[in-house]
Structure formats: C-alpha cells, structure tokens
Amino acid sequence: MLETATTVKAKINGTAVEVPAGTSILDAARMAGVRIPTLCSDPDLLPTAACGLCIVKIAGSNKQPRACATALADGMDVITHDGDLTRVRRTVLELILSTHPNSCLTCGRNGSCELQTLLGEFGVPEDRLEKRICDVPSDRSNGSITIDFSKCINCGRCVQVCQQVQNVWALSSLNRGIHTRVAPAGDILLAQSPCIKCGQCAAHCPTGAIVEHDETSAVWDALRDPDLFVSAQIAPAVRVALGEEFGYPPGTNLTGQIHAALRRVGFDAVFETPVTADLTIMEEATEFMKRFTEGSGPLPIITSCCPAWTDYMEKNHQDFIENFSTAKSPQQMLGVLAKTYYSEKKGIDPAKHFQVSIMPCTAKKYELERTDEMFASGYQDVDITLTTREVARLIKQSGLVFQDMPDEDADSLLGHYSGAGTIFGTTGGVMEAALRTAHFMVTGENLAKDALEILPVRGMKGVKEAEIDIAGTKVRVAIAHGMGNVDALLEKVRDARARGESLYDMIEVMACPGGCLGGGGQPYNISENIRVKRMEGLYQDDRDRELRFAHENPAIKELYRDFLGEPMGPKAHELLHTTYTARKKYKR
C-alpha cells in the first residue's frame, strides 16, 4: 500500500520550500515570506477564490490558478509576482472600485480597510471605469451593527462566517452576476432576520460594508455635560486586545494604561467588569450548587453572560430556557451596582450617573435594550456600550499618546477583582472560575495551587468536555464556543434527554470563537494565532494576581455584607437575576 507524502517540496519565486501536504499556495507563500494580495481569503474561513486577486503562474502551465484555493504540489515552480500578474491584479482592483463609493474619508474603516490598502499599494490613482454603485439604503435597524450595501465587494466572508461558523444564517448572497449583493435572506431588514448581533460578520469584513454602530459622539456629549457623573467599566478581554490598535503585540495586558487614558479622556470613575465577573460567579456557583445538591432546578445549568448566545437561545433553543442560569451578565451587574451601591456610597444622584461599558462585543449594545434586565436600578443601568475598536477611536480623538500613559488603578469600590474574574474573557474561563468557587462551597477548602488551573476546560477546541472531581463527587461539564459548535453540543444533550439520560451538570457557552477575546468588536485581522495570544494574556493576568478566587475577593465580601445580603438572597435576586422569554423561532 502506497504511503501518502506528509510534505511537498516546491519552488516559490525560485526559492525552495517544503510545507505540509495540502497547504495552499497562498499559505505556502506566506510561510516563505511572500505576501500574495487577496480580499476574500481569511484564516478562519474556507477559500472561495471570489476576489481573483491571488492568481499566480506555474511553470509549464498556461493556467493562472487562484493561490487561496490551489494546493501546492510536489515539484511545482510558482511565480507569485511579475509584471503580468501585477497588471491583472490592478485591473481586478479597478473593477472592484467601479462598484465601490469614494467615501473613504467618512467610512468607519478609513485607515484599516483592506481594499483601501491594496488600492494604495497598486497605485490606482483614479476611476477609469464607469461607476455602478449599489443604491440600496444602509441597514441600521438592529442598533448593534450597520450594513452599507454600497461598500460590499462580494468577497463572501460575512456570509460564510454567519452561515458556516455561527450557523445563524442571517446573511446570504442575493441575485446573480453584476447584481449580486449580500443582504439578510429574503432581503428583509437585519432586525427582522435571525441575526444575534455577534458581529462576526463585521470582524471578518475587509471593507466598511459591515461595521459596529458607532456611539463615540454620544459619549463625548456625555463627557461634556457638567451635570453628569460619567463612569466607565472595562471588560476582561479588552485589556489584552486594545493595544493592537496602538502597535502593541496581541495579548499585551494594558490594564493600568487603559485606566489612565480613560481618566484623561474625562471619565469621572473607572470600574472593572471583572469585579462583577467575580460577583456573577458567586451568584452562578450558588445557583449551580442549589440545583446540583438540592434539585432546585434542572441540569445542566447553562451560563448566561453572553448576550448573543442569550438571543440565539431565546430564538432557537427555547426548550433550554429553564436550564439557563438566571444570573445577569457582568456588564449588567456592574451597571446596576454603579447606579445603586456606588452612587449611594458616593452621594451621586443616580439619575445623573451616566454609565459607559467598554466591551469586546457588538451584542452588548443589544443587551442594553433588554428592558426586563437593564433597568433594575430604576434607570437604564448602562447607558452606552463602546466596542474595543470604538474606545480606541475615542482615545485617538482625545489627542492622548496612549503609549505614554502610566499604570493606574481602577476606582476601589468597583475595581478590585480576582484572577477568576479576568479569565471570563476566554472560552472555558467562566467554567474554570465557577469550578474554583464551587469546590470551595462543597469542601470549605480552596483548590490546591497545583490544581488551580483546570486544564481540561482550556484551549481552542470547539467543544470541550471534562469530568471534575469535587470531594469524591463527579461534576460533568462541557464548554462550547462559536454558535455552530453550540448547536452540535445542544443536539447531543437533547438526544440524550430524549433517552432519559443526563450528559452534563454545567455547560458554558460563548457565541464567538475563542469567547469574548474573539468578540465582534475587537481589533480587526483576527486569526486563531491572535486569539491564542490574547488568551494567554488573560491567563497570565490570572497568574499574576494576588487573588485567584471570586469568593476571596474582599470587594465582593464587602458588597454582600453592606448591600446585597447573601448570594441568591432577596436583594441579590432583585438586582442581579433575570428571566428569559421564548421569541420568534426562525426556520432555516
């Protein structure tokens, strides 16, 4: 029997290369230090060869295959750049430009647009072809992301990530030929579609066709208002990604510099969302233990801190509503505490306390609209959500040199958090933080230092399963990230339930690949490698912190002692818990 070669040897621009069998010419060239231009290729997605920019020449062949969709073969002699290929690529760019508006100066992707960059590199100085701009009005209907149809280049990235990675199917390609365009299926408004506002379409779009709904101007208005007390909260995943907007390597933890920058922008107080991640763990772990030991509710209990997942569940997995933890997300908890506990302590009129959350996520904008959850203080608990990209713009607009910012602490009342709170930003982090505290609740003892990092729940595998021993009792857990993986996991649970079996005691779900660190509002050019670096940045923050257990956080202890009472108690339930509602179910 013939053995299949594990590597292939070839030449790229005269240089010998050896790469794993099946590697595309595009990736092989990157490994050899050669960048072939492309607008449709994305490391998260399957190749579509849609844009036509990555054509190459192969010695002995008259064909010019597309490098993204062609595997490098043994003995190939590939030319990636010459005068002919450059001329063809420039023509392709001119054709794309003929259907694209010249509105770069007012575009949300100005300076970070992949098309804009290539047009500059190839020296396309003017429009030589007749313009054919799509005149369909922009879709701003869902409040989280905006589609500008005139800027779509039909690369297919958004459709593929929405359908194949997220399994949401809110976007599709309509019509044919020169009339092809991307839109919600049936050409309806995005707000009427199955969209869960996760923003993965925006994160993978190469142009300004899909962007987050920018609210930086509204924040500036609040900061200029002398009657308002304006506070900010910073999500865990933001601290290891924001630096990418200022030239830092992915995963660089810039927590202290972010605090300093926000104060200089004009915020009156800076809070840390990981504080209420610790609080979420106290509530969620207590809820889990009541279900697990007392049978107070169905198992598995499913985490509820991801609003895109909450939206998806209410639309598509309504039979799991009773399994959902009733604990609000950390963003929601901090918002209500800012306008009750903090405002009371500091003598601030909560009606004049304007709360801004800084999140890695576009769906957090949608979460503010959940009226049953976001008005527990008697006011809108969080007034505006900015994505990581938006807060980078805010800092740049302020004229600050971010690299010169000193390290500063967050405000003390809602600023002291544990390592368990910071790992909330990665897939598996909520589960690990909950298990650390659940172990204490059962045994009265913390996990030993060498067992503190629960490795089976870590990593980038789409679905992770583990069995954790707590004082001789087995706790069966599962973690899924990326909605396509979540669907597969829940179908498995549903099938087992139909047989009268129970597979898990607790399930963690994050809508975005990698969890919050891969959120739809994070810096562009995301890849698995970047997610892993951001993940390690969060785990390092956990290792570096003096406290690594939510239940040991003195700020949390004080909060319960002075204000909330006990976990799952009457006041905690009133302010920190919610309910869920079955909503329109879309058939795909």
N, C-alpha and C positions, 0 to 999 in steps of 0.2 A: 504494500500500500504506500502510495506516494505521500510524503510529508509536505504540508503547506509551509512555505517560507514565512518566517516571522518578521523579516525585514526585507526591504528592497533597496537596491543601490542604483543611483541615477546621477545625472548632472543637472544642475540649475545654473544657467549663465556660465557654464564651463567649470563650475566648482562641484566636486564630487560630494554627494550626500548619501547618507544611509538612514532610513526612517522606518518606523513600524509599517508593516504591510497594511494597506487600506487607507493610509494617510493621504489626504487630498494634496494636490499640487499647491494650493493656496497655503495650507498649513506647513507643508514641507518647505516652501519658500520662506515662511516666517521663521522656521527653525534655523534656516541658513542665513538669516539676517536680511532677507529681501521682502519688502512690503509691496504686494500687488494690490492696486486700488480696487475697492468694492464698496457698494452701498447696500447690498441685500444680505451679505453674509454676516452672521452673528454667531459667536461661540456657543451660545445657549440653544441655537436652533439648527434644524436640518437645512442643508443647502437647497436653494431654489433656483439659482442661476438666473434670477429675474432681471438684474440690472444690466448685465452684459459687459461690465467694465473689466472683469478679471480674465479676459481672453489671453491666451498665451500661444506661442508657437512650439511645435515639437518637430525636431529634425526628422526628415523622411516622410512627413505627412503634410498634406495641403490644408488640413483642418486647423481651426483655431479654437480648441475647446475652452470651456469656462473652468478656470482653475478650482473654483469652490466645489464643483460637482464632479471633478475628474480625479480619480486616484492616481498617484504616482506609481508607475510600473517599472519593473526591473529593466535597467538599460536605457530608460528614457533620457533624451537630451533636450531639456526645456529651455526656451528663451522667454523670459518674462517681460523684458523691456527692450524695445528698439524704436526706430522712427516710425515704422508702420503701425505698431501697436499703440504708440502714443497718439498718432493721428486718429485712429479708430476710437480710442478712449475719449479724446477731445470731442469727437463728433457725437458719441453717446451722451456726453455731458451736455452738449448743446441741445440735443433732442430733449433731454430731461428738463433743461432750463426753459425750453419753449413752452412747457406746460406748468411752469413754476413762477409765482409772482416775484417781483423785485422789491420785496418788503423786508429785507434783512434788518434794516435799522430799527424796526418796530417789532421784530419777531422775538419770542421768548427763547429761541435757540441761537440768537445772534452771538457769534464767538464760539459756540460749541456745536454748530451744525456740521455734519459730515459732508453734506453737499456743498456748503459754502467753502469748506476747507479744500475740497478737491477742485472746485472751480478756480480757486486762487492758485493752487499748485499747477494746474494745467493751463493757466493763463487764458481763460475765456473772458475777454475784455468787454464783449458787447453781445447783444442779441442779434444773431444773423438770420434766425428763423422766425416765421410768423408765430405770434403768441396764441396759445389756445388754453386759457386759464379756466378752470372749473369755477362756475359762478354759483354753486350751492352755498347757502349761508352757513357760517360756522355753527357747530352744535355746542352750546354751553349749558345744556339742560340739566346735567346731573350735579353741578356745583363742585365737583372734585377734579375732573379732567375736561379739557376742551379739545374738540376736533376742528381743525381748519382744513377743510377738504381741498382747498386750492394749493396747499403745500404738500399734499401727498404725492409721492413718487412711485407708488405701487410696488414697493420692494417686497411687501408681503410679511414683513417681520411682525407687525402688530397682529395680523390675522393668525399667524402661526402660534405666537405665544398665547393668544387668547383662546384658541381652539385646542391646540395640541398640548401645551404645557399646563394651562389653567383649566381647561375643559369648561370654559364659561360660554363660549360661542356667542359673544355679544357683537363681534365684528366679522364681516365677511367681504368678499370681493363681489361687486355688483357689475353687471353689464359686460361687454366684451370689447376687444380692440382698443381704439383710442378713447372710447367712452368708459373704459374700466375705471372704477374707483372703489375705495374702501369705505364702508359705512356699516352701521348696525344692520343686521339681517332684516330684510323687508323694507329697508330704507326708512325705518322709524327713528325717533329721537333716542339718543343714548339713555335718557332717563326712563324710557319705556322698554328698554332692552334688558337682557339678563345681566348686564354689567354690574360688577360688585365693587367697582371703584378702586381696585387693587393697584392700578397704574402701571402694570407690567407692560402694557401697550406703549405708554409714554416713555418708560425706561428703555425700551428697545427701538423706538422710532429714531431714524437717523436725522430727521429734519424737525421743523417746528409744527408738523401736522398734528401731533398729539402732545399736549403739554398739560401740566397741572394748572388749576385755576389760581392765578397769582393774586395774592392778597397783601403784598408788601405795602402798597399805598394805604390800605386801611390801617395797617399797624403804625405807619408814620403819622396818620391822622390822630390815632390814639395817643402816641407819644408826644404830640404837640399840644394836646389838650391839658391845660393846667389843672383842671378839676378831676382828672383821672389818676388813679394809682395803677400803674401798668406793671404786671409781673409776667415772667416767662417760666416755663418748665421745659426741661431738655430730656428727651427720650434716650435710653441707653445706646441705641445703635448710631445716634447722631455723632457721638463723641469720637467714634473710630472711622467716620466717613467724611465729615465736614472738611478735614484737612486736604482731601483730594482736590477741592475747589481752590486751594491756595498753594498747590505744588507739593504737598506732603505725600509720602507713600501711603497706600491703603493700609488701614489698621492702626495708624498712628493715633494714640489717645491724646486728645487735646482738651480734656475736660476743663482744666483751670483757665486756659486761654479763652475758651468759649464764655465762661462766666465773666471774665474781664471785658471781653468785647461787647457782650450784651449790656453790661452796666454803662459802658462808654457810649453805646448807641442811645441809651436813655431809659432803660428799664429800671424801675424802682426796686424790684426784688427779682432774684433769680433762684428758682427752685429746681430740684432734681426729681424727674419722674421715677427713677429707681427707688426713691423713698416709698412711693405708693405701689411700686412693684413689690417691695417688701410687705406692704400692707395687703396687697392682693393675695400674696402667699399666705398670710395669716388667716385671711377670710376663706380662701380656696382650700387650704390644707385642713382647716377646721370643718368646712363643708364636706370634704372628702372623707375625713375620719368619721363624721356622723353617719355618712352613707355606708362606709366600709364596715364599721363596728356596730352600728345601731340599726342599720337598714332604713334610714330616714329618707332615702331617695334611691332612684335606680342607678345602677352601674352599667357600663363605665361612666364616670363623670368626665365631661369634656371641657377643656379650657375655653374661655370666652373673651380673652383680651384682644383678639384680632377682629376689627370691625368688618373687614372684607369677608372673613370666614363667617361672622355672625349674619351678615347679609345673605351670603350664599346658603347657609343652613336654613334660614327662615324661608327661602325660596325653594330649595331643592331637597332638603333633608328634614322635613318637618316632623318626621317620626322620631327624631332625636332631640326634640326641644326639651323634653323632660330630663334628658341626660346632661344638658348644658349647665355648667356652673352658673349660679345667679350672680356671682361676683362681677362687678363692673371692671372695666379695663383700668390700668394705672392712670392713663390720661384723665378718665372720668373722675376717678377717686381724687386725684390731686386738684382738679378743678373745683370740686365741691368743698374740699378742705381749705383751699385758698380763700374761698368766699364765706366760709363759716369759721373754722378753727383759727386760721391765720389772721383773718380780718378782725375777729373778736379779740385776739391776743394783742394786736397792734392798734386797735381803736380805729379801724378803717371802715368807712361806710361801704358795705358790700355792693351797693348799687353803683358805686363809683370805682369798684375794683375791676379792672379790665385784664382778663387772663389770656395769655397767648401761649399756645403749646407749640413746641418745635419737634416735629416728628419725621421719621423716615418714610412716611406713608401718605399716600393721597386719600386713602379710605378714612383716615382720621378726620378729614374735612366732613365727610358724610356722617361720621359718628356724632358730630355736634348737632345734627338735625334730629337725632333720636330723642323726641320730646319727653318720653317716659323716663329717660335716663339722665339727661343733661340739664335738668332744672331742679335738682334736689335741694339746692341751696336757696331756692326761691327766685333765683336769677339764672340766666344762662351760665352754666358752670365754667365753660371755656368759651371765650368769645370768638377767637380766631385760631386756626391751625396753619402754621407755615411748615412746608417741607424743608428738608436739609438744603435743597437747591435754593429755595426762596430765602432762607436765613443767610446763605452765602451772599446772595444779591443784596440783602439788607445791610450786611457788614461792608460790602464793597461800596454801596451807595453812601455810607456814612463817612467815607474817606479814611477809615482806620487802616493801618498796616497790621493785618492780623498776625503776621509772623513776629511782630514786636510786642504782642500782648503778654503781660506777666501771668503767672498762675495765681488765681484767686479762688477762694472757697465759695460755695453756694450759700444762700441765707440759711441760718442754722435751723430754724423751726421745721422747714421742709427741704432740707439739704443734706442730711446725714443718712447715708444708705450703706447697705452691706454688699458684699460681692454677689450674693444671691440675687440682688436687685439688678445688678448690671448685666448678668448673663441672660436676663429676659430678652435681650435683643437678638439672640441667636436661636435657631431651631434646636430644641432639646433643653434650652435654658430654663423655661418655665417648669418643665418636668423636674429637672435637677434641683431647682430651688425648692419646689414643693416637697420633693422626697427628703431633702435635708431636714425640713421642718416637721414633716410627718413622722420621720424616725424619732425626733425628739418628743413629739406628742405621745407616741406609743411607749417609748422606753424611758423617757425622762433624761436621756443622755444624747449628746451630740455624736454624730458620726466621727470615727477616728480620723485623724488628719490624713492618713494614707488612704482612707476610703472616701474622702470628701468629694473628690472629683469622680462623678459617676459616669465612667467612660462609655458604657453601653448606650447611653442616650445621646451621645455626642456624635458629631460628624455630619457629612453632607448626603448620606444615603437618604433616598426619598421617603422611605418608610423604615423606621427602626422599632424593634421590639425588644423588650427586656423583662426579666423577672428579678425583682429586687427583694432580698430577704430583710425583713424588719422584725427582729426579736423572734425568729422562727416562723413568722408568717410571710408567705409569698405574696408580693404585690406585683401584678402583671400590668405592664404599661406598654403603650405604643405612641410613637411620635410620627407625624406626617407634615411635610411642608411642600407647597406647590399644590394647587387645587386638584390637579389630575391625580396626584398620589393620594390625596384625601378621599376622593371618590372611591378609589380602589380599596382603601382601608375600610371605609364605612360599608361598602358592599360585602366585604368579608365578615364584618361584625353583624350585619343584617342577616346574612345567610346562616351564621351560627345561631343567632337568636331564634330564627325560624325552626332550628333543630332543637331548641331548648338548651343551648349551650351559651356560656359566657366566656369570651376570649380574654377580656382585659378588665382591669379595675379603673384605669385612668388613661385618657388619651389627650395628648397635646396636639393642637392644630395651628399652623401658621399658613396663611394664604400664599405668601410669596416664597419663592425658592430661597432657602437659607434662613428664612424667618425675617424679622424686621431689618436685619442688616442688609438684606437684598430687596428692601421695600421700593415701591414705585416712585418714591420721592427722593431717593438717594442720588448721589452724583452719577452722571452718565458713564457709558462704556463699561457696564457691569460684565463680569465673567465669573466663572467658578473660582478661578485663582484669586480674584479680588474678594469674593465672598469669604474664602478661606482665610485670607489675611485679616479681614475685618473681624471674623470670628475669633481668631487668635488674639486680636487686640482686646476683645471683651473678656476672654478667659484670663488674659494677663492682668487685666484690671481686677478681676476677682481674686487672683493670687496675691496681688499687691495690697489688697485691702486688709485692714486690721480685723474687721468683722466679716464673716462669710456666711452667716445665718440670719435669715429675716427675723427670727424670734429673739435674737440677741441685740437687735438694733435699739439703742436707748431712745431714739426719737420715736420709734413705734411704741415702745413701752409707755413713754410719756403721753403719747397720743391716746392710747387706750385708758390710761389712768385718769387723765384730766378731761377727756372729752367724749370718747366713744363708748366707754364701758368695757365690754368683753367682745372677742370675736364672735360674730353671728348674733350678738345681742341686739336688743330693740333699736338702739340708735344707730349702731353699725349697719343693721339691716335696712333701716330707713335711708341712710345716706349712701351706702356702698354696694347695694344689691339692686337687681332689676329683674324684669321678666321679658319673655320673648313671644313673638306673635307669628303664626303661620301667614305667609303672604303669597302673592301670585306665584304659581308654580309654572315655570316655562318648560315647554316640551321641545326637545332638541332632536 
